[in-house]
Amino acid sequence: MPTDQELERKFGTILPLLDERQRRLLLAAEARALGYGGISRVSRASGISRATVQTAVKQLDAPALPGGRVRGVIVMVVPVIHGCHVYPTGV
């Protein structure tokens, strides 16, 4: 099991090279691999809040969106004089 200093070095090397989503997923995978107390250790070593790491673990456990999508479909409602039309966006 890596020490907190090893985790700090690891995160200090790799996290600056990743985008926000990739950082969260890496931290979540590391926390899960560490087991009990992993979220707290990853949070301390990375400087990322426990809440963010917890949310990332939940995202890692969630099923992937179809079609390789990162985000869900957003529906935009545009009011019209005699009613309302719904236009899907991001499709």
PyMOL Python script that loads the backbone (N, CA, C, O; Angstrom):
from pymol import cmd

cmd.read_pdbstr("""\
ATOM      1  N   MET A   1       0.860  -1.177   0.000  1.00  0.00           N
ATOM      2  CA  MET A   1       0.000   0.000   0.000  1.00  0.00           C
ATOM      3  C   MET A   1       0.904   1.238   0.000  1.00  0.00           C
ATOM      4  O   MET A   1       1.827   1.338   0.809  1.00  0.00           O
ATOM      5  N   PRO A   2       0.633   2.182  -0.913  1.00  0.00           N
ATOM      6  CA  PRO A   2       1.476   3.378  -0.993  1.00  0.00           C
ATOM      7  C   PRO A   2       1.303   4.289   0.225  1.00  0.00           C
ATOM      8  O   PRO A   2       0.224   4.373   0.811  1.00  0.00           O
ATOM      9  N   THR A   3       2.385   4.961   0.586  1.00  0.00           N
ATOM     10  CA  THR A   3       2.315   5.932   1.678  1.00  0.00           C
ATOM     11  C   THR A   3       1.662   7.210   1.165  1.00  0.00           C
ATOM     12  O   THR A   3       1.513   7.394  -0.042  1.00  0.00           O
ATOM     13  N   ASP A   4       1.278   8.084   2.077  1.00  0.00           N
ATOM     14  CA  ASP A   4       0.678   9.358   1.678  1.00  0.00           C
ATOM     15  C   ASP A   4       1.657  10.194   0.853  1.00  0.00           C
ATOM     16  O   ASP A   4       1.249  10.888  -0.078  1.00  0.00           O
ATOM     17  N   GLN A   5       2.957  10.130   1.196  1.00  0.00           N
ATOM     18  CA  GLN A   5       3.957  10.871   0.437  1.00  0.00           C
ATOM     19  C   GLN A   5       4.072  10.337  -0.985  1.00  0.00           C
ATOM     20  O   GLN A   5       4.239  11.115  -1.924  1.00  0.00           O
ATOM     21  N   GLU A   6       3.983   9.026  -1.154  1.00  0.00           N
ATOM     22  CA  GLU A   6       4.023   8.433  -2.495  1.00  0.00           C
ATOM     23  C   GLU A   6       2.798   8.856  -3.305  1.00  0.00           C
ATOM     24  O   GLU A   6       2.899   9.146  -4.497  1.00  0.00           O
ATOM     25  N   LEU A   7       1.647   8.887  -2.645  1.00  0.00           N
ATOM     26  CA  LEU A   7       0.439   9.341  -3.327  1.00  0.00           C
ATOM     27  C   LEU A   7       0.572  10.801  -3.747  1.00  0.00           C
ATOM     28  O   LEU A   7       0.188  11.161  -4.860  1.00  0.00           O
ATOM     29  N   GLU A   8       1.110  11.643  -2.872  1.00  0.00           N
ATOM     30  CA  GLU A   8       1.306  13.060  -3.207  1.00  0.00           C
ATOM     31  C   GLU A   8       2.208  13.212  -4.424  1.00  0.00           C
ATOM     32  O   GLU A   8       1.918  14.006  -5.319  1.00  0.00           O
ATOM     33  N   ARG A   9       3.308  12.450  -4.463  1.00  0.00           N
ATOM     34  CA  ARG A   9       4.218  12.504  -5.618  1.00  0.00           C
ATOM     35  C   ARG A   9       3.510  12.049  -6.892  1.00  0.00           C
ATOM     36  O   ARG A   9       3.622  12.677  -7.945  1.00  0.00           O
ATOM     37  N   LYS A  10       2.785  10.950  -6.771  1.00  0.00           N
ATOM     38  CA  LYS A  10       2.066  10.397  -7.924  1.00  0.00           C
ATOM     39  C   LYS A  10       1.067  11.418  -8.475  1.00  0.00           C
ATOM     40  O   LYS A  10       1.044  11.688  -9.676  1.00  0.00           O
ATOM     41  N   PHE A  11       0.240  11.982  -7.585  1.00  0.00           N
ATOM     42  CA  PHE A  11      -0.770  12.943  -8.021  1.00  0.00           C
ATOM     43  C   PHE A  11      -0.124  14.229  -8.535  1.00  0.00           C
ATOM     44  O   PHE A  11      -0.600  14.816  -9.507  1.00  0.00           O
ATOM     45  N   GLY A  12       0.951  14.667  -7.891  1.00  0.00           N
ATOM     46  CA  GLY A  12       1.645  15.870  -8.332  1.00  0.00           C
ATOM     47  C   GLY A  12       2.216  15.734  -9.724  1.00  0.00           C
ATOM     48  O   GLY A  12       2.350  16.722 -10.447  1.00  0.00           O
ATOM     49  N   THR A  13       2.556  14.501 -10.108  1.00  0.00           N
ATOM     50  CA  THR A  13       3.120  14.246 -11.431  1.00  0.00           C
ATOM     51  C   THR A  13       2.039  14.147 -12.500  1.00  0.00           C
ATOM     52  O   THR A  13       2.178  14.730 -13.576  1.00  0.00           O
ATOM     53  N   ILE A  14       0.974  13.422 -12.219  1.00  0.00           N
ATOM     54  CA  ILE A  14      -0.008  13.101 -13.264  1.00  0.00           C
ATOM     55  C   ILE A  14      -1.179  14.069 -13.347  1.00  0.00           C
ATOM     56  O   ILE A  14      -1.640  14.358 -14.451  1.00  0.00           O
ATOM     57  N   LEU A  15      -1.681  14.583 -12.221  1.00  0.00           N
ATOM     58  CA  LEU A  15      -2.899  15.402 -12.245  1.00  0.00           C
ATOM     59  C   LEU A  15      -2.794  16.645 -13.122  1.00  0.00           C
ATOM     60  O   LEU A  15      -3.772  16.984 -13.788  1.00  0.00           O
ATOM     61  N   PRO A  16      -1.652  17.346 -13.159  1.00  0.00           N
ATOM     62  CA  PRO A  16      -1.582  18.535 -14.012  1.00  0.00           C
ATOM     63  C   PRO A  16      -1.729  18.231 -15.513  1.00  0.00           C
ATOM     64  O   PRO A  16      -2.012  19.130 -16.305  1.00  0.00           O
ATOM     65  N   LEU A  17      -1.539  16.976 -15.892  1.00  0.00           N
ATOM     66  CA  LEU A  17      -1.616  16.595 -17.301  1.00  0.00           C
ATOM     67  C   LEU A  17      -3.016  16.185 -17.738  1.00  0.00           C
ATOM     68  O   LEU A  17      -3.258  15.969 -18.925  1.00  0.00           O
ATOM     69  N   LEU A  18      -3.939  16.076 -16.783  1.00  0.00           N
ATOM     70  CA  LEU A  18      -5.282  15.572 -17.057  1.00  0.00           C
ATOM     71  C   LEU A  18      -6.308  16.694 -17.025  1.00  0.00           C
ATOM     72  O   LEU A  18      -6.108  17.718 -16.371  1.00  0.00           O
ATOM     73  N   ASP A  19      -7.422  16.487 -17.750  1.00  0.00           N
ATOM     74  CA  ASP A  19      -8.523  17.450 -17.634  1.00  0.00           C
ATOM     75  C   ASP A  19      -9.317  17.134 -16.364  1.00  0.00           C
ATOM     76  O   ASP A  19      -9.037  16.153 -15.676  1.00  0.00           O
ATOM     77  N   GLU A  20     -10.298  17.964 -16.066  1.00  0.00           N
ATOM     78  CA  GLU A  20     -11.028  17.847 -14.799  1.00  0.00           C
ATOM     79  C   GLU A  20     -11.691  16.485 -14.621  1.00  0.00           C
ATOM     80  O   GLU A  20     -11.600  15.890 -13.548  1.00  0.00           O
ATOM     81  N   ARG A  21     -12.346  15.994 -15.648  1.00  0.00           N
ATOM     82  CA  ARG A  21     -13.044  14.710 -15.560  1.00  0.00           C
ATOM     83  C   ARG A  21     -12.049  13.569 -15.356  1.00  0.00           C
ATOM     84  O   ARG A  21     -12.271  12.683 -14.530  1.00  0.00           O
ATOM     85  N   GLN A  22     -10.963  13.595 -16.107  1.00  0.00           N
ATOM     86  CA  GLN A  22      -9.950  12.556 -15.979  1.00  0.00           C
ATOM     87  C   GLN A  22      -9.335  12.548 -14.579  1.00  0.00           C
ATOM     88  O   GLN A  22      -9.077  11.485 -14.014  1.00  0.00           O
ATOM     89  N   ARG A  23      -9.100  13.748 -14.019  1.00  0.00           N
ATOM     90  CA  ARG A  23      -8.558  13.835 -12.659  1.00  0.00           C
ATOM     91  C   ARG A  23      -9.496  13.177 -11.663  1.00  0.00           C
ATOM     92  O   ARG A  23      -9.071  12.382 -10.824  1.00  0.00           O
ATOM     93  N   ARG A  24     -10.794  13.520 -11.765  1.00  0.00           N
ATOM     94  CA  ARG A  24     -11.770  12.948 -10.826  1.00  0.00           C
ATOM     95  C   ARG A  24     -11.814  11.426 -10.928  1.00  0.00           C
ATOM     96  O   ARG A  24     -11.839  10.733  -9.911  1.00  0.00           O
ATOM     97  N   LEU A  25     -11.824  10.908 -12.158  1.00  0.00           N
ATOM     98  CA  LEU A  25     -11.913   9.463 -12.331  1.00  0.00           C
ATOM     99  C   LEU A  25     -10.649   8.752 -11.851  1.00  0.00           C
ATOM    100  O   LEU A  25     -10.735   7.661 -11.287  1.00  0.00           O
ATOM    101  N   LEU A  26      -9.486   9.349 -12.065  1.00  0.00           N
ATOM    102  CA  LEU A  26      -8.246   8.761 -11.551  1.00  0.00           C
ATOM    103  C   LEU A  26      -8.262   8.724 -10.026  1.00  0.00           C
ATOM    104  O   LEU A  26      -7.914   7.711  -9.420  1.00  0.00           O
ATOM    105  N   LEU A  27      -8.669   9.834  -9.410  1.00  0.00           N
ATOM    106  CA  LEU A  27      -8.736   9.888  -7.951  1.00  0.00           C
ATOM    107  C   LEU A  27      -9.735   8.859  -7.415  1.00  0.00           C
ATOM    108  O   LEU A  27      -9.484   8.215  -6.396  1.00  0.00           O
ATOM    109  N   ALA A  28     -10.864   8.711  -8.102  1.00  0.00           N
ATOM    110  CA  ALA A  28     -11.873   7.736  -7.678  1.00  0.00           C
ATOM    111  C   ALA A  28     -11.324   6.316  -7.768  1.00  0.00           C
ATOM    112  O   ALA A  28     -11.524   5.512  -6.857  1.00  0.00           O
ATOM    113  N   ALA A  29     -10.636   6.009  -8.858  1.00  0.00           N
ATOM    114  CA  ALA A  29     -10.073   4.668  -9.026  1.00  0.00           C
ATOM    115  C   ALA A  29      -9.021   4.384  -7.945  1.00  0.00           C
ATOM    116  O   ALA A  29      -8.957   3.279  -7.405  1.00  0.00           O
ATOM    117  N   GLU A  30      -8.207   5.384  -7.641  1.00  0.00           N
ATOM    118  CA  GLU A  30      -7.179   5.215  -6.599  1.00  0.00           C
ATOM    119  C   GLU A  30      -7.840   5.023  -5.234  1.00  0.00           C
ATOM    120  O   GLU A  30      -7.423   4.160  -4.462  1.00  0.00           O
ATOM    121  N   ALA A  31      -8.866   5.821  -4.930  1.00  0.00           N
ATOM    122  CA  ALA A  31      -9.565   5.693  -3.646  1.00  0.00           C
ATOM    123  C   ALA A  31     -10.191   4.313  -3.510  1.00  0.00           C
ATOM    124  O   ALA A  31     -10.122   3.701  -2.444  1.00  0.00           O
ATOM    125  N   ARG A  32     -10.791   3.827  -4.568  1.00  0.00           N
ATOM    126  CA  ARG A  32     -11.406   2.504  -4.533  1.00  0.00           C
ATOM    127  C   ARG A  32     -10.340   1.427  -4.328  1.00  0.00           C
ATOM    128  O   ARG A  32     -10.545   0.486  -3.562  1.00  0.00           O
ATOM    129  N   ALA A  33      -9.211   1.564  -5.008  1.00  0.00           N
ATOM    130  CA  ALA A  33      -8.141   0.570  -4.889  1.00  0.00           C
ATOM    131  C   ALA A  33      -7.562   0.532  -3.473  1.00  0.00           C
ATOM    132  O   ALA A  33      -7.142  -0.524  -2.998  1.00  0.00           O
ATOM    133  N   LEU A  34      -7.541   1.680  -2.805  1.00  0.00           N
ATOM    134  CA  LEU A  34      -7.006   1.745  -1.448  1.00  0.00           C
ATOM    135  C   LEU A  34      -7.949   1.114  -0.424  1.00  0.00           C
ATOM    136  O   LEU A  34      -7.515   0.717   0.657  1.00  0.00           O
ATOM    137  N   GLY A  35      -9.230   1.021  -0.759  1.00  0.00           N
ATOM    138  CA  GLY A  35     -10.192   0.412   0.155  1.00  0.00           C
ATOM    139  C   GLY A  35     -10.618   1.363   1.258  1.00  0.00           C
ATOM    140  O   GLY A  35     -10.699   2.573   1.051  1.00  0.00           O
ATOM    141  N   TYR A  36     -10.890   0.804   2.439  1.00  0.00           N
ATOM    142  CA  TYR A  36     -11.388   1.596   3.561  1.00  0.00           C
ATOM    143  C   TYR A  36     -10.434   2.760   3.850  1.00  0.00           C
ATOM    144  O   TYR A  36      -9.229   2.558   3.999  1.00  0.00           O
ATOM    145  N   GLY A  37     -10.979   3.969   3.928  1.00  0.00           N
ATOM    146  CA  GLY A  37     -10.175   5.162   4.181  1.00  0.00           C
ATOM    147  C   GLY A  37      -9.544   5.748   2.940  1.00  0.00           C
ATOM    148  O   GLY A  37      -8.862   6.770   3.012  1.00  0.00           O
ATOM    149  N   GLY A  38      -9.763   5.111   1.795  1.00  0.00           N
ATOM    150  CA  GLY A  38      -9.144   5.554   0.548  1.00  0.00           C
ATOM    151  C   GLY A  38      -9.573   6.947   0.122  1.00  0.00           C
ATOM    152  O   GLY A  38      -8.756   7.718  -0.383  1.00  0.00           O
ATOM    153  N   ILE A  39     -10.835   7.279   0.316  1.00  0.00           N
ATOM    154  CA  ILE A  39     -11.329   8.603  -0.078  1.00  0.00           C
ATOM    155  C   ILE A  39     -10.610   9.685   0.722  1.00  0.00           C
ATOM    156  O   ILE A  39     -10.189  10.698   0.163  1.00  0.00           O
ATOM    157  N   SER A  40     -10.471   9.473   2.019  1.00  0.00           N
ATOM    158  CA  SER A  40      -9.789  10.459   2.859  1.00  0.00           C
ATOM    159  C   SER A  40      -8.313  10.586   2.489  1.00  0.00           C
ATOM    160  O   SER A  40      -7.783  11.694   2.407  1.00  0.00           O
ATOM    161  N   ARG A  41      -7.658   9.462   2.269  1.00  0.00           N
ATOM    162  CA  ARG A  41      -6.232   9.501   1.915  1.00  0.00           C
ATOM    163  C   ARG A  41      -6.010  10.194   0.580  1.00  0.00           C
ATOM    164  O   ARG A  41      -5.097  11.008   0.443  1.00  0.00           O
ATOM    165  N   VAL A  42      -6.844   9.874  -0.403  1.00  0.00           N
ATOM    166  CA  VAL A  42      -6.717  10.496  -1.728  1.00  0.00           C
ATOM    167  C   VAL A  42      -7.002  11.988  -1.628  1.00  0.00           C
ATOM    168  O   VAL A  42      -6.327  12.795  -2.266  1.00  0.00           O
ATOM    169  N   SER A  43      -7.987  12.351  -0.841  1.00  0.00           N
ATOM    170  CA  SER A  43      -8.322  13.763  -0.661  1.00  0.00           C
ATOM    171  C   SER A  43      -7.137  14.529  -0.064  1.00  0.00           C
ATOM    172  O   SER A  43      -6.765  15.592  -0.561  1.00  0.00           O
ATOM    173  N   ARG A  44      -6.557  13.991   0.989  1.00  0.00           N
ATOM    174  CA  ARG A  44      -5.400  14.647   1.633  1.00  0.00           C
ATOM    175  C   ARG A  44      -4.214  14.747   0.678  1.00  0.00           C
ATOM    176  O   ARG A  44      -3.578  15.796   0.579  1.00  0.00           O
ATOM    177  N   ALA A  45      -3.920  13.660  -0.021  1.00  0.00           N
ATOM    178  CA  ALA A  45      -2.730  13.619  -0.874  1.00  0.00           C
ATOM    179  C   ALA A  45      -2.869  14.485  -2.123  1.00  0.00           C
ATOM    180  O   ALA A  45      -1.878  14.998  -2.642  1.00  0.00           O
ATOM    181  N   SER A  46      -4.104  14.646  -2.604  1.00  0.00           N
ATOM    182  CA  SER A  46      -4.308  15.392  -3.854  1.00  0.00           C
ATOM    183  C   SER A  46      -4.710  16.843  -3.620  1.00  0.00           C
ATOM    184  O   SER A  46      -4.563  17.683  -4.509  1.00  0.00           O
ATOM    185  N   GLY A  47      -5.223  17.141  -2.414  1.00  0.00           N
ATOM    186  CA  GLY A  47      -5.717  18.490  -2.156  1.00  0.00           C
ATOM    187  C   GLY A  47      -7.122  18.714  -2.693  1.00  0.00           C
ATOM    188  O   GLY A  47      -7.621  19.839  -2.674  1.00  0.00           O
ATOM    189  N   ILE A  48      -7.760  17.662  -3.169  1.00  0.00           N
ATOM    190  CA  ILE A  48      -9.133  17.724  -3.684  1.00  0.00           C
ATOM    191  C   ILE A  48     -10.073  17.356  -2.535  1.00  0.00           C
ATOM    192  O   ILE A  48      -9.764  16.472  -1.736  1.00  0.00           O
ATOM    193  N   SER A  49     -11.213  18.031  -2.455  1.00  0.00           N
ATOM    194  CA  SER A  49     -12.120  17.809  -1.327  1.00  0.00           C
ATOM    195  C   SER A  49     -12.646  16.370  -1.283  1.00  0.00           C
ATOM    196  O   SER A  49     -12.766  15.702  -2.310  1.00  0.00           O
ATOM    197  N   ARG A  50     -12.954  15.916  -0.070  1.00  0.00           N
ATOM    198  CA  ARG A  50     -13.531  14.578   0.111  1.00  0.00           C
ATOM    199  C   ARG A  50     -14.835  14.443  -0.669  1.00  0.00           C
ATOM    200  O   ARG A  50     -15.104  13.404  -1.271  1.00  0.00           O
ATOM    201  N   ALA A  51     -15.646  15.509  -0.651  1.00  0.00           N
ATOM    202  CA  ALA A  51     -16.935  15.463  -1.358  1.00  0.00           C
ATOM    203  C   ALA A  51     -16.722  15.218  -2.850  1.00  0.00           C
ATOM    204  O   ALA A  51     -17.466  14.456  -3.468  1.00  0.00           O
ATOM    205  N   THR A  52     -15.715  15.857  -3.424  1.00  0.00           N
ATOM    206  CA  THR A  52     -15.435  15.676  -4.847  1.00  0.00           C
ATOM    207  C   THR A  52     -14.989  14.248  -5.126  1.00  0.00           C
ATOM    208  O   THR A  52     -15.421  13.644  -6.108  1.00  0.00           O
ATOM    209  N   VAL A  53     -14.136  13.708  -4.277  1.00  0.00           N
ATOM    210  CA  VAL A  53     -13.668  12.330  -4.464  1.00  0.00           C
ATOM    211  C   VAL A  53     -14.827  11.351  -4.281  1.00  0.00           C
ATOM    212  O   VAL A  53     -14.939  10.382  -5.032  1.00  0.00           O
ATOM    213  N   GLN A  54     -15.694  11.593  -3.286  1.00  0.00           N
ATOM    214  CA  GLN A  54     -16.866  10.729  -3.082  1.00  0.00           C
ATOM    215  C   GLN A  54     -17.775  10.740  -4.302  1.00  0.00           C
ATOM    216  O   GLN A  54     -18.243   9.693  -4.749  1.00  0.00           O
ATOM    217  N   THR A  55     -18.022  11.931  -4.837  1.00  0.00           N
ATOM    218  CA  THR A  55     -18.864  12.048  -6.034  1.00  0.00           C
ATOM    219  C   THR A  55     -18.221  11.321  -7.203  1.00  0.00           C
ATOM    220  O   THR A  55     -18.912  10.658  -7.977  1.00  0.00           O
ATOM    221  N   ALA A  56     -16.916  11.438  -7.336  1.00  0.00           N
ATOM    222  CA  ALA A  56     -16.205  10.774  -8.426  1.00  0.00           C
ATOM    223  C   ALA A  56     -16.303   9.258  -8.318  1.00  0.00           C
ATOM    224  O   ALA A  56     -16.423   8.574  -9.335  1.00  0.00           O
ATOM    225  N   VAL A  57     -16.252   8.723  -7.099  1.00  0.00           N
ATOM    226  CA  VAL A  57     -16.397   7.276  -6.910  1.00  0.00           C
ATOM    227  C   VAL A  57     -17.783   6.840  -7.369  1.00  0.00           C
ATOM    228  O   VAL A  57     -17.928   5.795  -8.002  1.00  0.00           O
ATOM    229  N   LYS A  58     -18.799   7.636  -7.054  1.00  0.00           N
ATOM    230  CA  LYS A  58     -20.163   7.319  -7.507  1.00  0.00           C
ATOM    231  C   LYS A  58     -20.245   7.368  -9.024  1.00  0.00           C
ATOM    232  O   LYS A  58     -20.902   6.525  -9.635  1.00  0.00           O
ATOM    233  N   GLN A  59     -19.584   8.352  -9.644  1.00  0.00           N
ATOM    234  CA  GLN A  59     -19.577   8.449 -11.107  1.00  0.00           C
ATOM    235  C   GLN A  59     -18.871   7.248 -11.719  1.00  0.00           C
ATOM    236  O   GLN A  59     -19.300   6.733 -12.751  1.00  0.00           O
ATOM    237  N   LEU A  60     -17.803   6.807 -11.095  1.00  0.00           N
ATOM    238  CA  LEU A  60     -17.057   5.656 -11.593  1.00  0.00           C
ATOM    239  C   LEU A  60     -17.911   4.400 -11.531  1.00  0.00           C
ATOM    240  O   LEU A  60     -17.802   3.531 -12.395  1.00  0.00           O
ATOM    241  N   ASP A  61     -18.761   4.300 -10.516  1.00  0.00           N
ATOM    242  CA  ASP A  61     -19.632   3.136 -10.357  1.00  0.00           C
ATOM    243  C   ASP A  61     -20.865   3.184 -11.250  1.00  0.00           C
ATOM    244  O   ASP A  61     -21.503   2.156 -11.478  1.00  0.00           O
ATOM    245  N   ALA A  62     -21.212   4.378 -11.764  1.00  0.00           N
ATOM    246  CA  ALA A  62     -22.407   4.529 -12.599  1.00  0.00           C
ATOM    247  C   ALA A  62     -22.155   3.931 -13.979  1.00  0.00           C
ATOM    248  O   ALA A  62     -21.025   3.947 -14.466  1.00  0.00           O
ATOM    249  N   PRO A  63     -23.200   3.406 -14.609  1.00  0.00           N
ATOM    250  CA  PRO A  63     -23.025   2.862 -15.960  1.00  0.00           C
ATOM    251  C   PRO A  63     -22.673   3.977 -16.941  1.00  0.00           C
ATOM    252  O   PRO A  63     -23.099   5.121 -16.783  1.00  0.00           O
ATOM    253  N   ALA A  64     -21.893   3.624 -17.949  1.00  0.00           N
ATOM    254  CA  ALA A  64     -21.490   4.594 -18.969  1.00  0.00           C
ATOM    255  C   ALA A  64     -22.708   5.014 -19.799  1.00  0.00           C
ATOM    256  O   ALA A  64     -23.622   4.220 -20.021  1.00  0.00           O
ATOM    257  N   LEU A  65     -22.706   6.251 -20.247  1.00  0.00           N
ATOM    258  CA  LEU A  65     -23.782   6.731 -21.107  1.00  0.00           C
ATOM    259  C   LEU A  65     -23.634   6.106 -22.490  1.00  0.00           C
ATOM    260  O   LEU A  65     -22.511   5.864 -22.934  1.00  0.00           O
ATOM    261  N   PRO A  66     -24.748   5.839 -23.185  1.00  0.00           N
ATOM    262  CA  PRO A  66     -24.670   5.210 -24.508  1.00  0.00           C
ATOM    263  C   PRO A  66     -23.963   6.111 -25.507  1.00  0.00           C
ATOM    264  O   PRO A  66     -24.016   7.337 -25.410  1.00  0.00           O
ATOM    265  N   GLY A  67     -23.301   5.482 -26.467  1.00  0.00           N
ATOM    266  CA  GLY A  67     -22.660   6.236 -27.546  1.00  0.00           C
ATOM    267  C   GLY A  67     -21.401   6.966 -27.118  1.00  0.00           C
ATOM    268  O   GLY A  67     -20.948   7.869 -27.822  1.00  0.00           O
ATOM    269  N   GLY A  68     -20.826   6.600 -25.984  1.00  0.00           N
ATOM    270  CA  GLY A  68     -19.607   7.239 -25.539  1.00  0.00           C
ATOM    271  C   GLY A  68     -19.793   8.668 -25.068  1.00  0.00           C
ATOM    272  O   GLY A  68     -18.824   9.420 -24.961  1.00  0.00           O
ATOM    273  N   ARG A  69     -21.030   9.048 -24.785  1.00  0.00           N
ATOM    274  CA  ARG A  69     -21.317  10.414 -24.354  1.00  0.00           C
ATOM    275  C   ARG A  69     -20.761  10.661 -22.955  1.00  0.00           C
ATOM    276  O   ARG A  69     -20.751   9.769 -22.107  1.00  0.00           O
ATOM    277  N   VAL A  70     -20.304  11.880 -22.735  1.00  0.00           N
ATOM    278  CA  VAL A  70     -19.808  12.271 -21.423  1.00  0.00           C
ATOM    279  C   VAL A  70     -20.942  12.839 -20.595  1.00  0.00           C
ATOM    280  O   VAL A  70     -21.009  12.615 -19.386  1.00  0.00           O
ATOM    281  N   ARG A  71     -21.829  13.571 -21.238  1.00  0.00           N
ATOM    282  CA  ARG A  71     -22.955  14.186 -20.537  1.00  0.00           C
ATOM    283  C   ARG A  71     -24.264  13.668 -21.112  1.00  0.00           C
ATOM    284  O   ARG A  71     -24.306  13.159 -22.232  1.00  0.00           O
ATOM    285  N   GLY A  72     -25.314  13.803 -20.345  1.00  0.00           N
ATOM    286  CA  GLY A  72     -26.633  13.405 -20.814  1.00  0.00           C
ATOM    287  C   GLY A  72     -27.193  14.423 -21.804  1.00  0.00           C
ATOM    288  O   GLY A  72     -26.606  15.486 -22.007  1.00  0.00           O
ATOM    289  N   VAL A  73     -28.300  14.105 -22.402  1.00  0.00           N
ATOM    290  CA  VAL A  73     -28.954  15.011 -23.334  1.00  0.00           C
ATOM    291  C   VAL A  73     -29.620  16.137 -22.556  1.00  0.00           C
ATOM    292  O   VAL A  73     -30.288  15.893 -21.551  1.00  0.00           O
ATOM    293  N   ILE A  74     -29.442  17.344 -23.010  1.00  0.00           N
ATOM    294  CA  ILE A  74     -30.053  18.512 -22.390  1.00  0.00           C
ATOM    295  C   ILE A  74     -31.238  18.918 -23.252  1.00  0.00           C
ATOM    296  O   ILE A  74     -31.111  19.033 -24.471  1.00  0.00           O
ATOM    297  N   VAL A  75     -32.375  19.132 -22.633  1.00  0.00           N
ATOM    298  CA  VAL A  75     -33.567  19.553 -23.364  1.00  0.00           C
ATOM    299  C   VAL A  75     -33.800  21.023 -23.088  1.00  0.00           C
ATOM    300  O   VAL A  75     -33.822  21.461 -21.938  1.00  0.00           O
ATOM    301  N   MET A  76     -33.974  21.784 -24.167  1.00  0.00           N
ATOM    302  CA  MET A  76     -34.198  23.213 -24.044  1.00  0.00           C
ATOM    303  C   MET A  76     -35.658  23.499 -24.383  1.00  0.00           C
ATOM    304  O   MET A  76     -36.133  23.102 -25.446  1.00  0.00           O
ATOM    305  N   VAL A  77     -36.361  24.170 -23.506  1.00  0.00           N
ATOM    306  CA  VAL A  77     -37.759  24.517 -23.730  1.00  0.00           C
ATOM    307  C   VAL A  77     -37.813  25.990 -24.142  1.00  0.00           C
ATOM    308  O   VAL A  77     -37.353  26.878 -23.424  1.00  0.00           O
ATOM    309  N   VAL A  78     -38.396  26.215 -25.333  1.00  0.00           N
ATOM    310  CA  VAL A  78     -38.480  27.576 -25.856  1.00  0.00           C
ATOM    311  C   VAL A  78     -39.958  27.954 -25.934  1.00  0.00           C
ATOM    312  O   VAL A  78     -40.719  27.316 -26.661  1.00  0.00           O
ATOM    313  N   PRO A  79     -40.374  28.991 -25.188  1.00  0.00           N
ATOM    314  CA  PRO A  79     -41.782  29.382 -25.240  1.00  0.00           C
ATOM    315  C   PRO A  79     -42.144  29.990 -26.598  1.00  0.00           C
ATOM    316  O   PRO A  79     -41.355  30.717 -27.201  1.00  0.00           O
ATOM    317  N   VAL A  80     -43.350  29.675 -27.060  1.00  0.00           N
ATOM    318  CA  VAL A  80     -43.877  30.212 -28.313  1.00  0.00           C
ATOM    319  C   VAL A  80     -45.223  30.849 -27.972  1.00  0.00           C
ATOM    320  O   VAL A  80     -45.794  30.543 -26.926  1.00  0.00           O
ATOM    321  N   ILE A  81     -45.738  31.722 -28.827  1.00  0.00           N
ATOM    322  CA  ILE A  81     -46.961  32.462 -28.532  1.00  0.00           C
ATOM    323  C   ILE A  81     -48.123  31.550 -28.144  1.00  0.00           C
ATOM    324  O   ILE A  81     -48.820  31.847 -27.174  1.00  0.00           O
ATOM    325  N   HIS A  82     -48.357  30.455 -28.862  1.00  0.00           N
ATOM    326  CA  HIS A  82     -49.513  29.586 -28.597  1.00  0.00           C
ATOM    327  C   HIS A  82     -49.114  28.271 -27.961  1.00  0.00           C
ATOM    328  O   HIS A  82     -49.770  27.261 -28.215  1.00  0.00           O
ATOM    329  N   GLY A  83     -48.110  28.234 -27.175  1.00  0.00           N
ATOM    330  CA  GLY A  83     -47.734  26.980 -26.529  1.00  0.00           C
ATOM    331  C   GLY A  83     -46.231  26.916 -26.310  1.00  0.00           C
ATOM    332  O   GLY A  83     -45.553  27.929 -26.138  1.00  0.00           O
ATOM    333  N   CYS A  84     -45.758  25.725 -26.323  1.00  0.00           N
ATOM    334  CA  CYS A  84     -44.363  25.504 -26.002  1.00  0.00           C
ATOM    335  C   CYS A  84     -43.808  24.425 -26.908  1.00  0.00           C
ATOM    336  O   CYS A  84     -44.422  23.370 -27.066  1.00  0.00           O
ATOM    337  N   HIS A  85     -42.657  24.677 -27.503  1.00  0.00           N
ATOM    338  CA  HIS A  85     -41.990  23.669 -28.324  1.00  0.00           C
ATOM    339  C   HIS A  85     -40.761  23.198 -27.578  1.00  0.00           C
ATOM    340  O   HIS A  85     -40.090  23.979 -26.904  1.00  0.00           O
ATOM    341  N   VAL A  86     -40.468  21.902 -27.706  1.00  0.00           N
ATOM    342  CA  VAL A  86     -39.309  21.328 -27.036  1.00  0.00           C
ATOM    343  C   VAL A  86     -38.282  20.957 -28.100  1.00  0.00           C
ATOM    344  O   VAL A  86     -38.588  20.220 -29.037  1.00  0.00           O
ATOM    345  N   TYR A  87     -37.075  21.466 -27.950  1.00  0.00           N
ATOM    346  CA  TYR A  87     -35.991  21.198 -28.880  1.00  0.00           C
ATOM    347  C   TYR A  87     -34.860  20.488 -28.128  1.00  0.00           C
ATOM    348  O   TYR A  87     -34.272  21.073 -27.217  1.00  0.00           O
ATOM    349  N   PRO A  88     -34.542  19.234 -28.492  1.00  0.00           N
ATOM    350  CA  PRO A  88     -33.404  18.580 -27.833  1.00  0.00           C
ATOM    351  C   PRO A  88     -32.101  19.229 -28.299  1.00  0.00           C
ATOM    352  O   PRO A  88     -31.956  19.566 -29.474  1.00  0.00           O
ATOM    353  N   THR A  89     -31.175  19.398 -27.392  1.00  0.00           N
ATOM    354  CA  THR A  89     -29.867  19.944 -27.748  1.00  0.00           C
ATOM    355  C   THR A  89     -28.799  18.927 -27.428  1.00  0.00           C
ATOM    356  O   THR A  89     -29.033  17.999 -26.654  1.00  0.00           O
ATOM    357  N   GLY A  90     -27.641  19.089 -28.009  1.00  0.00           N
ATOM    358  CA  GLY A  90     -26.517  18.208 -27.736  1.00  0.00           C
ATOM    359  C   GLY A  90     -26.671  16.829 -28.335  1.00  0.00           C
ATOM    360  O   GLY A  90     -26.030  15.880 -27.883  1.00  0.00           O
ATOM    361  N   VAL A  91     -27.518  16.705 -29.355  1.00  0.00           N
ATOM    362  CA  VAL A  91     -27.740  15.392 -29.976  1.00  0.00           C
ATOM    363  C   VAL A  91     -26.846  15.233 -31.157  1.00  0.00           C
ATOM    364  O   VAL A  91     -26.877  14.197 -31.820  1.00  0.00           O
TER     365      VAL A  91
END
""", "prot")
cmd.dss("prot")
cmd.show_as("cartoon", "prot")
cmd.util.cbc("prot")
cmd.orient("prot")
